[in-house]
Amino acid sequence: MLYYVLVFLIIALIAGILGFTGIAAASASIAQIIFYIFLLLFLVSLFAHVFRQNRSKP
């Protein structure tokens, strides 16, 4: 998932340098949305792991 964030970020940077501001803004927005989804899933996974370890201890 982070691969796609980097791809869209690079597309946004290249488009911004070349002057395609519409494409750059769209790519940056997509990269930002995917990054936030990744961050949310990472935090959910982290909390699930912590709570699962606490329940398995006697």
Secondary structure by P-SEA (a helix, b strand, c coil): caaaaaaaaaaaaaaaaacaaaaaaaaaaaaaaaaaaaaaaaaaaaaaaaaaaaaacc
